[in-house]
Amino acid sequence: MTNLVHTDLQVTGMHCAACSARLEKALCQLPDVKASVSIATEKAHIEYDPDSISLSDLIKTIQDTGYDAHLMRDFAAEKQARAKTLRGEEIRFVISALLTAPLLAQMLLMFAGIHFMLPAWLQFLLATPVQFWIGRRFYSGSWSSLRGGAANMDVLVALGTSAAYFFSCTVMLFGLNQALYFEASATLITLVLLGKLLEAHAKNKTSSALEALVNLQPKMAHVERSDAMQDIAIEHMHVDDVFWVRPGESVPVDGVVMDGTSSVDESMLTGESLPQNKQADDKVYAATFNGQGLLKCRALAVGAHTQLAAIIRLVEQAQGSKAAIQKLADKISAVFVPAVVSIALVTFAAWWLISGNFSIALINAVAVLVISCPCALGLATPTALVVATGRAAQSGILVKDAEALERTHKLTVLLLDKTGTLTTGKPSVTDLLPALGISDAELLKTAASLAQGSTHPLSRALADHAAKLLISPALAVNINEFSGMGLLAEVDGVACLLGSPSFAQQKGYSINAQPDLQQQGKTVIAIARGATLLGYIAVADQLRSSSREAIAKLVEMKIRVVMISGDNQATAQAIAKQAGISEFRAEVLPQDKAALVQSFKANEQMVGMVGDGINDAPALAAADVSFAMKSGSDIAIEAADITLMQSDLMSVVDAISLSRATLAKIHQNLFFAFGYNVMGIPLAAFGMLNPVIAGAAMAMSSVSVVSNALLLKRWKSHRS
């Protein structure tokens, strides 16, 4: 499987967890195919080798299994198609309810002590279209399911209603002295339809966060073409197009400001409520809202390559994935329907033998079939995950998959890279300490000359400080960088050194480590030329304003926080103290970060890692759950399970908080779903539930599970 491609298919016709489990099994049996099917989003996320199997083969397999599928349309088209289907279901429900109402009325009057019965022929005429026209979906669904070697919810409904309907037909045709149950079969079908409608409306609300993201992007943009301003559709825009964003409009594509100043609301990307000031050379992103200024911009990314499109893809990917806890529900659903049918048969046989009354035995068996629908069990986990991932995206937290969100709530240790995570990642020069006879300018020029050969944040700080003082660096050649320690190079034909005091000491220089500066949390850099130590430059990286509060929250959440730094012991200790961290590891080389993560995992800890740099990628990949700051490198973000659009440790607190809230909801839903069946099946088997009441309870169980998941929308970010 070397040439794998991914695709998402919209699936129609699934009714319960057994459907999604059966379809997933059928797809995974194909050569070189991995699939995940979600009943909540009604999507199949498929990974396959196009050399082994085609997309049409995948769709045909889905159709052969009893369902239908098509390639994902744009969100608006998909929503329109879903709305059309829903309207058809609503019409069928209304017709079913009108036909069922007279049948149900006679039963309700009987409970009130008024004995009024419709003629048998009229009951037959009312119940028959409900059974075979409105209820046709249950028969076709049952046939497809059984043909595929499994049984789903449709089998239970078809068996239960058919038993009541055909028994009543037999009584009517042969004039038997038995009760008619036409009202039971018709009412059950109507109630199941009602439950499915309520469930569909509730499920539509679970994807509202994703819909809100899609709707944010404007349809048109003001673009300079042929020396004139034109309003064109954003799908016709190209990279390097020059476009204008007027006050009160949304940015159409990702770009960079060429002219103008304004404040832009980026809360849909980052979760940060405060507008961000924008001026020349600042980046702007699609769907963010421009405030009071006029901005002239150049397009950097359009269409599927914008930040918004990437967010939508990540959210859809996470919503279509499965958490480990869902596998338990899927396994149970696979054997649930056959087990229920067996219990119904035993119930029927036991009641007939004990009471000798065929009618009572049948109606109790029907009640068992009806109340045992596995819908609630199948919806318990995915609906909560869909709501949670959408809510996370609104808060600037992008979750790669459901398993990452599930693991996050189990974290016991969180490792934090210092630079760019706890701190701003933009260090600046604070002190110049030249040796005797060396000027500040000479020291800084040599340092800046060497810094040109490195992309390290400290090197950039040296270069920026020299530029600010209008000091022009010389050309450095034969650069040899030692990761996490420093570099050697030649400047004007003389061997020079830039690096930590310990690195300079290794190379034979006599060092005064400047302990006072290190105790202040500053990083000390030694500069040497030839055999002469030119002096030291102190650089400080400021702690992020929210870091200390975030650390306090993490400690409150019973998470062991450990800071990782390449700085010396004194500097690392000073930064840790400022942040309120009691445990840290200093002088950790980039290549040793992953080993440090593994050492914590070896103690059976659930380890999280937060980083932002290229050198953090191995450690992020090694962690049980990894968080990458969006301000960091693309490699770090690719390696991470969770991307934080706001470079703020409070986002980590939010991610853990949301994970805990989500798992609490999943556990509640599974408890409701299991508890409902554990209590309902025995009650029905012992004749304590009328089939109509059982049908109503079954319908409401699914609605209650979805509604409980929707309560996750109330979750609040710590930054809001």
C-alpha positions in Angstrom: 0.0 0.0 0.0 2.4 2.6 -1.2 0.2 4.8 -3.4 -2.6 5.5 -1.0 -5.2 8.3 -1.6 -7.9 9.5 0.7 -11.5 10.3 -0.1 -14.7 11.1 1.7 -18.0 9.8 0.5 -21.5 11.0 1.6 -23.5 7.9 2.5 -27.3 7.7 2.5 -29.6 5.0 3.9 -27.9 4.3 7.2 -30.3 4.0 10.1 -28.3 2.8 13.1 -24.8 1.8 14.4 -25.2 -1.7 13.0 -25.5 -0.1 9.5 -22.3 1.9 9.9 -20.4 -1.1 11.4 -21.6 -3.4 8.6 -20.7 -0.9 5.8 -17.3 -0.3 7.4 -16.6 -4.0 7.5 -17.6 -4.4 3.9 -15.3 -1.7 2.7 -12.4 -2.9 4.9 -12.6 -6.3 3.3 -11.7 -4.8 -0.1 -8.0 -5.1 -1.1 -5.8 -2.3 0.2 -8.7 -0.3 1.7 -9.1 1.2 5.2 -12.4 2.9 6.0 -14.1 4.6 8.9 -17.9 5.2 8.6 -19.7 7.6 11.0 -23.4 7.3 11.6 -23.4 10.9 13.1 -21.9 12.6 10.0 -23.2 10.0 7.5 -19.7 9.9 5.9 -17.2 7.3 4.9 -13.6 8.3 5.2 -11.7 5.9 2.9 -8.0 5.3 2.4 -7.3 3.2 -0.7 -4.8 2.3 -3.4 -6.1 3.4 -6.8 -3.9 0.8 -8.5 -5.9 -2.0 -6.7 -9.4 -0.5 -6.7 -11.3 2.4 -8.2 -13.6 4.9 -6.7 -16.5 3.5 -8.6 -15.7 0.1 -7.1 -16.0 1.6 -3.6 -19.3 3.2 -4.4 -20.6 -0.1 -5.9 -19.6 -2.0 -2.7 -21.6 0.5 -0.7 -24.6 0.1 -3.0 -24.2 -3.7 -2.9 -24.3 -3.5 0.9 -27.7 -1.8 0.8 -26.8 1.9 0.9 -25.9 4.6 -1.6 -23.0 7.1 -1.7 -21.7 10.0 -3.7 -18.6 12.2 -3.7 -18.7 15.1 -1.2 -20.4 18.1 -2.7 -19.8 21.6 -1.5 -21.3 22.3 1.9 -24.2 24.4 0.5 -25.2 21.7 -2.1 -25.0 19.0 0.5 -27.1 21.0 2.9 -29.7 21.6 0.2 -29.9 17.9 -0.7 -30.2 16.9 3.0 -33.0 19.5 3.5 -34.9 18.1 0.5 -34.6 14.6 1.9 -35.8 15.8 5.3 -38.8 17.6 3.8 -39.8 14.3 2.1 -39.5 12.5 5.4 -41.6 15.2 7.1 -44.4 14.8 4.5 -44.4 11.0 5.0 -44.5 11.4 8.8 -47.5 13.8 8.5 -49.4 11.3 6.3 -48.5 8.5 8.6 -49.6 10.4 11.6 -53.0 11.3 10.0 -53.6 7.7 9.1 -52.5 6.5 12.6 -54.5 9.1 14.6 -57.9 7.3 14.5 -56.2 4.0 15.4 -54.4 5.5 18.3 -57.4 7.5 19.5 -59.4 4.3 20.1 -56.6 2.9 22.2 -56.4 6.1 24.2 -60.1 6.2 24.7 -59.9 2.6 26.0 -57.3 3.7 28.6 -59.8 6.4 29.6 -62.6 3.8 30.1 -64.4 4.5 26.9 -64.8 1.4 24.8 -65.0 2.4 21.2 -63.6 0.3 18.4 -63.4 1.1 14.7 -64.6 -1.6 12.3 -61.9 -4.1 11.5 -62.0 -3.3 7.8 -61.4 0.4 8.5 -58.5 -0.4 10.8 -57.1 -2.5 8.0 -57.5 0.2 5.5 -55.8 2.8 7.7 -52.9 0.5 8.8 -52.0 -1.0 5.4 -50.5 2.1 3.7 -48.6 2.9 6.9 -47.2 -0.6 7.0 -46.2 -1.0 3.4 -45.9 2.5 1.9 -44.6 4.6 4.8 -42.9 1.5 6.3 -41.4 0.3 3.0 -37.9 1.7 4.1 -37.8 -0.8 7.0 -38.4 -3.8 4.7 -35.9 -2.7 2.1 -33.4 -1.9 4.8 -34.0 -5.3 6.4 -33.5 -7.1 3.1 -30.3 -5.2 2.3 -29.0 -5.9 5.8 -29.8 -9.6 5.9 -28.5 -10.0 2.3 -25.2 -8.6 3.6 -25.1 -11.2 6.4 -26.0 -8.9 9.3 -29.1 -7.4 11.0 -29.8 -3.8 11.8 -32.5 -1.7 13.4 -34.7 -2.1 10.3 -34.9 -5.9 11.0 -36.3 -5.2 14.5 -38.9 -2.7 13.4 -39.9 -4.8 10.4 -40.3 -8.0 12.5 -42.2 -6.3 15.3 -44.6 -4.4 13.2 -45.2 -7.2 10.7 -45.9 -9.6 13.5 -48.6 -7.3 14.9 -50.0 -6.4 11.4 -50.2 -10.0 10.0 -51.6 -11.4 13.3 -54.4 -8.8 13.1 -55.0 -9.7 9.5 -55.4 -13.3 10.4 -57.8 -12.5 13.2 -59.9 -10.3 10.9 -60.0 -12.8 8.0 -60.8 -15.9 10.1 -63.0 -14.2 12.7 -60.9 -15.4 15.6 -61.8 -14.3 19.1 -58.6 -12.3 19.5 -57.7 -8.6 19.8 -56.6 -6.6 16.8 -53.2 -4.9 16.9 -53.4 -2.7 13.8 -53.0 0.4 16.0 -49.8 -1.1 17.4 -48.1 -1.7 14.1 -49.1 1.7 12.6 -48.2 3.6 15.8 -44.8 2.0 16.0 -43.9 3.0 12.5 -45.1 6.5 13.1 -43.2 6.8 16.3 -40.0 5.5 14.7 -40.4 8.1 12.0 -40.9 10.8 14.5 -37.8 9.8 16.4 -35.8 9.8 13.2 -37.0 13.2 12.3 -36.2 14.6 15.7 -32.8 12.9 15.6 -32.1 14.3 12.1 -32.9 17.9 13.2 -30.7 17.4 16.3 -27.9 16.0 14.3 -28.0 19.0 11.9 -27.3 21.2 14.9 -24.2 19.2 15.7 -22.5 20.4 12.5 -23.5 24.0 13.0 -20.0 25.0 14.0 -18.6 23.6 10.7 -21.4 25.3 8.7 -20.6 28.6 10.4 -17.0 28.3 9.3 -18.0 27.6 5.7 -20.4 30.5 5.6 -17.8 33.0 6.8 -15.9 33.2 3.5 -17.3 35.9 1.2 -18.4 34.9 -2.3 -16.9 37.8 -4.2 -13.7 39.8 -4.0 -12.6 43.2 -5.3 -9.6 42.4 -7.6 -7.3 44.5 -9.7 -7.5 43.1 -13.3 -6.3 44.9 -16.4 -5.7 48.2 -14.5 -9.3 48.2 -13.3 -11.1 47.1 -10.2 -13.4 44.1 -10.8 -15.7 42.1 -8.5 -15.1 38.5 -9.2 -16.0 35.2 -7.6 -13.3 33.9 -5.2 -13.1 30.6 -7.0 -11.6 32.6 -10.0 -8.9 34.2 -7.9 -5.2 33.3 -8.4 -2.1 33.6 -6.3 -0.5 37.1 -6.6 -3.8 38.7 -7.4 -4.0 42.2 -5.9 -7.3 42.6 -4.0 -8.9 45.2 -1.8 -10.8 44.7 1.5 -13.1 47.5 2.4 -14.1 48.4 6.0 -16.8 46.0 7.3 -16.0 43.3 4.7 -14.5 39.8 5.2 -11.1 38.9 3.7 -11.7 36.7 0.6 -8.5 34.7 0.5 -5.2 34.4 2.4 -2.8 37.3 1.6 -0.3 39.8 2.8 -1.0 43.5 3.3 0.6 45.8 0.7 -0.9 49.1 1.8 -3.2 50.4 4.5 -3.8 49.9 8.2 -6.7 48.4 10.0 -7.8 46.0 12.8 -9.0 42.5 11.8 -11.1 40.2 13.8 -9.5 36.8 13.6 -11.6 35.1 16.3 -12.9 32.5 13.8 -9.3 31.3 13.3 -7.7 31.8 16.7 -10.6 32.0 19.2 -9.0 35.4 20.2 -11.7 37.9 20.7 -9.5 41.0 20.4 -9.0 42.4 16.9 -5.4 42.3 15.5 -3.8 45.4 14.1 -2.7 45.0 10.4 -0.3 47.0 8.4 2.1 46.5 5.4 3.8 43.0 5.3 1.3 41.6 7.9 -0.6 38.4 6.8 -4.4 38.3 6.5 -6.6 35.2 6.3 -9.7 34.2 4.4 -13.0 34.9 6.3 -11.5 37.1 8.9 -13.4 40.4 9.4 -11.9 43.8 8.5 -12.6 46.6 10.8 -12.4 50.3 10.0 -9.5 50.5 7.6 -9.1 49.9 3.8 -6.5 47.2 3.0 -4.7 46.6 -0.2 -3.4 43.0 -0.3 -1.7 40.4 -2.5 -3.1 36.9 -2.5 -0.8 34.2 -1.1 -3.2 31.2 -1.0 -6.6 30.6 -2.7 -9.3 27.9 -2.8 -8.4 24.7 -1.0 -5.0 26.1 0.0 -6.3 28.8 2.4 -6.1 28.5 6.2 -9.9 28.4 6.4 -10.0 25.4 3.9 -7.3 23.6 6.0 -9.4 24.1 9.2 -12.5 22.8 7.5 -10.6 19.7 6.3 -9.2 19.1 9.7 -12.6 19.5 11.4 -14.3 17.1 8.9 -11.4 14.6 9.3 -11.8 14.7 13.1 -15.6 14.4 12.9 -15.3 11.4 10.6 -12.8 9.5 12.7 -13.5 7.1 15.6 -12.4 7.2 19.2 -11.3 4.0 20.9 -14.3 4.1 23.2 -16.6 3.9 20.1 -15.2 0.5 19.2 -16.9 -1.0 22.2 -20.3 0.3 21.0 -19.6 -1.0 17.4 -18.7 -4.5 18.7 -21.9 -4.6 20.8 -24.0 -3.3 17.9 -22.7 -6.1 15.6 -24.2 -8.8 17.8 -27.0 -6.8 19.4 -29.8 -7.4 16.8 -29.4 -11.2 16.6 -29.3 -11.3 20.4 -32.5 -9.3 20.6 -34.3 -11.5 18.1 -33.3 -14.5 20.2 -34.6 -12.9 23.4 -37.9 -12.0 21.5 -38.3 -15.7 20.4 -37.7 -16.9 23.9 -40.2 -14.4 25.3 -42.8 -15.5 22.8 -42.3 -19.2 23.5 -42.2 -18.7 27.3 -45.4 -16.6 27.4 -47.3 -19.0 25.1 -46.3 -22.0 27.2 -47.0 -20.3 30.5 -50.2 -18.4 29.7 -51.4 -20.4 26.7 -52.4 -17.1 25.1 -50.9 -16.6 21.7 -51.9 -12.9 21.5 -50.2 -12.0 24.8 -47.1 -14.0 23.8 -46.9 -12.2 20.5 -47.4 -8.7 21.8 -44.7 -9.1 24.5 -42.3 -10.4 21.9 -43.1 -7.4 19.7 -42.4 -5.1 22.7 -38.9 -6.7 23.1 -38.1 -6.2 19.4 -39.3 -2.6 19.4 -37.7 -1.3 22.6 -34.3 -2.8 21.7 -33.3 -0.5 18.8 -29.5 0.1 18.9 -29.7 3.7 17.6 -28.9 5.4 20.9 -25.9 3.2 21.4 -24.6 4.0 17.9 -25.1 7.8 18.4 -23.7 8.0 21.9 -20.0 8.6 20.9 -20.0 10.2 17.4 -22.5 12.9 18.1 -20.5 14.1 21.1 -17.3 14.1 19.1 -18.9 16.0 16.2 -20.1 18.8 18.6 -16.8 18.8 20.5 -14.5 19.1 17.4 -16.7 21.9 16.0 -16.7 23.7 19.4 -12.9 23.3 19.5 -12.5 24.8 16.0 -14.5 27.8 17.2 -12.0 28.3 20.0 -8.9 28.0 17.8 -8.2 24.4 18.6 -7.8 22.0 15.7 -8.1 18.3 16.5 -6.5 15.9 14.0 -8.7 12.9 15.0 -11.1 11.6 17.6 -8.5 9.4 19.3 -6.4 12.4 20.1 -9.3 14.2 21.7 -10.1 11.1 23.7 -6.4 10.6 24.9 -6.1 14.2 26.0 -8.4 13.8 29.0 -6.0 11.1 30.3 -2.9 13.3 30.4 -0.8 13.0 33.6 2.4 14.7 32.4 2.7 17.7 30.1 6.2 18.6 28.7 6.6 22.2 27.6 9.3 23.5 25.3 10.4 26.8 26.6 11.2 28.9 23.6 8.1 29.9 21.6 5.8 28.0 23.9 6.2 29.4 27.4 7.9 32.4 26.0 7.2 34.6 23.0 9.9 33.0 20.9 11.2 36.4 19.9 14.3 37.0 22.1 16.0 40.4 22.1 19.4 41.6 23.1 19.5 43.1 26.7 23.3 43.4 27.5 26.5 43.8 25.7 29.5 42.7 27.8 32.7 43.2 25.7 36.1 42.1 27.0 38.7 44.7 28.0 39.8 46.6 24.9 36.9 45.4 22.8 34.2 47.9 21.8 30.4 47.2 21.8 30.3 47.7 18.0 33.2 45.2 17.4 31.6 42.6 19.6 28.1 43.0 18.0 29.5 43.1 14.4 31.3 39.8 14.9 28.3 38.2 16.5 26.0 39.5 13.8 28.4 38.2 11.1 28.3 34.7 12.6 24.5 34.9 13.2 23.8 35.2 9.5 24.6 31.5 9.1 21.9 30.4 11.5 18.1 30.4 11.7 18.1 30.0 15.5 15.9 32.6 17.3 18.9 33.8 19.3 20.9 34.3 16.1 18.0 36.3 14.6 17.9 38.5 17.8 21.6 39.3 17.3 21.2 40.2 13.6 18.1 42.3 14.3 19.9 44.2 17.1 22.9 44.9 14.8 20.6 46.2 12.1 18.8 48.4 14.5 22.1 50.0 15.4 23.1 50.3 11.7 26.0 47.8 12.1 26.7 46.0 8.9 27.9 42.4 9.3 30.8 40.9 7.4 30.5 37.7 5.3 30.9 34.5 7.3 32.1 31.3 5.4 32.7 27.7 6.3 29.9 27.7 8.8 29.7 24.6 11.0 26.7 24.6 13.3 26.5 22.4 16.4 22.8 22.0 17.3 21.8 23.4 20.6 25.4 24.6 21.4 26.6 27.2 18.9 28.6 27.5 15.6 32.1 27.9 14.2 32.8 30.0 11.1 35.4 32.2 9.4 35.0 35.9 9.2 37.6 37.9 7.2 39.8 34.8 7.1 39.8 34.4 11.0 38.2 31.4 12.8 35.4 32.7 15.0 33.0 31.2 17.6 29.4 32.0 18.6 27.7 29.8 21.3 27.0 29.0 24.9 29.7 29.6 27.5 30.0 25.8 27.9 30.5 25.4 24.2 33.3 28.0 24.2 34.9 26.3 27.2 34.9 23.0 25.2 36.8 24.8 22.5 39.5 25.9 24.9 38.5 29.5 25.9 38.6 30.7 29.5 35.1 31.5 30.5 33.3 33.7 33.1 29.7 32.3 32.9 28.0 35.5 34.1 25.9 33.8 36.7 24.0 37.1 37.6 22.6 37.4 34.1 21.6 33.7 34.0 19.8 34.0 37.3 17.7 36.8 35.8 16.5 34.3 33.1 18.8 35.7 30.4 20.7 33.5 27.9 24.4 34.4 27.7 26.2 34.0 24.4 30.0 33.9 24.1 31.8 35.4 21.1 35.4 34.7 20.2 37.7 35.5 17.3 40.9 33.6 16.8 42.3 32.9 20.2 40.6 35.9 21.8 37.3 35.9 23.7 35.6 39.1 22.6 33.0 39.0 25.3 29.4 38.1 26.0 26.0 39.2 24.8 22.9 38.6 27.0 19.6 37.8 25.3 16.2 37.4 27.0 13.0 35.8 25.7 9.9 37.3 27.4 7.4 35.0 29.1 4.0 35.0 27.4 1.5 37.1 29.3 -0.8 34.1 29.9 1.8 31.5 30.7 1.8 31.8 34.4 -2.0 31.6 34.6 -2.1 28.7 32.3 0.5 26.8 34.4 -1.6 27.4 37.5 -4.7 26.0 35.7 -2.8 22.9 34.6 -1.6 22.3 38.2 -5.2 22.7 39.4 -6.2 20.0 36.8 -3.7 17.6 38.5 -1.3 17.6 35.6 2.4 17.4 36.2 4.1 20.2 34.2 7.7 19.9 33.2 9.6 22.6 31.2 12.2 21.5 28.7 15.0 24.0 27.8 18.3 24.0 26.0 19.4 26.8 28.3 21.8 26.3 31.2 20.6 25.4 34.6 20.5 28.9 36.0 18.6 30.5 33.0 16.1 27.6 32.9 15.5 27.8 36.6 14.8 31.6 36.4 12.3 31.1 33.6 10.6 28.2 35.4 10.3 30.3 38.5 8.7 33.2 36.6 6.2 30.8 35.1 5.4 29.0 38.3 6.9 25.7 37.2 8.5 23.6 39.9 10.0 20.9 37.6 12.3 21.5 34.6 15.0 19.9 32.5 17.9 22.2 31.4 20.5 21.9 28.7 18.4 19.4 26.7 19.7 19.1 23.2 17.0 18.9 20.4 17.9 15.3 19.6 17.4 14.4 23.2 13.8 15.7 23.5 12.2 12.6 22.1 14.2 10.4 24.4 13.0 12.5 27.3 9.4 12.0 26.2 10.0 8.2 26.0 11.5 8.2 29.5 8.3 9.7 31.0 6.2 7.2 29.0 8.3 4.3 30.4 6.8 5.1 33.8 3.3 4.4 32.5 2.5 8.1 32.3 0.2 9.6 29.7 2.5 12.2 28.3 1.6 15.4 26.4 4.2 17.6 24.6 3.8 21.2 23.6 6.2 22.7 21.0 6.5 25.0 18.0 9.9 24.4 16.4 11.3 22.0 13.7 13.5 20.5 16.4 10.3 19.7 18.5 8.8 17.4 15.7 10.4 14.1 16.9 9.3 14.8 20.5 5.8 15.7 19.3 5.6 12.5 17.3 6.8 10.5 20.4 4.2 11.9 22.8 0.8 10.3 23.5 -0.8 13.7 22.7 1.1 16.5 21.0 0.2 20.2 20.7 1.8 22.5 18.2 1.6 26.3 18.3 0.3 27.7 14.9 3.1 30.3 15.1 5.5 27.4 14.8 6.9 25.5 11.9 4.8 23.5 9.5 6.7 20.3 10.4 5.8 20.7 14.1 2.1 21.3 13.1 2.1 18.2 10.8 3.5 16.0 13.6 1.0 17.3 16.2 -2.3 15.8 17.2 -3.8 19.2 18.1 -2.9 22.5 16.5 -3.4 25.7 18.6 -4.3 28.6 16.3 -3.7 31.0 19.2 0.0 30.8 20.4 -1.1 30.7 24.0 -0.8 28.0 26.6 -4.4 28.7 27.7 -5.4 26.9 24.5 -3.8 23.8 26.0 -5.8 24.2 29.1 -8.9 24.6 26.9 -8.1 21.5 24.9 -7.7 19.4 28.0 -10.9 20.9 29.5 -12.9 20.2 26.4 -11.6 16.7 26.2 -12.7 16.0 29.7 -16.1 17.5 29.1 -16.5 15.4 25.9 -15.5 12.1 27.5 -17.9 12.9 30.4 -20.7 13.4 27.8 -19.8 10.2 26.0 -19.8 8.2 29.2 -23.2 9.7 30.1 -24.6 8.8 26.7 -23.3 5.3 26.8 -24.7 4.9 30.3 -28.1 6.1 29.1 -28.0 3.9 26.0 -26.9 0.7 27.9 -29.2 1.5 30.8 -32.1 2.0 28.6 -31.7 -1.4 27.0 -30.8 -3.1 30.3 -34.0 -1.9 31.9 -36.2 -1.9 28.8 -35.7 -5.4 27.5 -36.6 -7.2 30.8 -39.6 -5.0 31.3 -40.8 -5.8 27.8 -40.0 -9.5 28.2 -42.0 -9.7 31.4 -45.1 -8.1 29.8 -44.8 -4.8 31.6 -44.5 -2.6 28.4 -47.1 -2.1 25.8 -45.5 -2.1 22.3 -46.7 1.5 21.6 -45.0 2.7 24.8 -41.9 0.8 23.9 -41.9 2.4 20.5 -42.2 5.9 22.0 -39.4 5.1 24.5 -37.2 3.8 21.7 -37.7 7.0 19.6 -36.9 9.3 22.5 -33.8 7.4 23.6 -32.0 8.5 20.4 -33.2 12.0 20.7 -32.1 12.2 24.3 -28.6 11.0 23.5 -28.2 13.6 20.7 -29.7 16.4 22.8 -27.3 15.5 25.6 -24.3 15.7 23.2 -25.6 19.2 22.1 -25.1 20.4 25.6 -21.3 20.5 24.8 -22.1 23.7 22.9 -22.3 25.4 26.3 -18.6 24.6 27.1 -16.7 27.8 27.6 -13.1 28.6 26.8 -10.9 29.8 29.6 -9.9 32.7 27.3 -13.5 33.9 26.7 
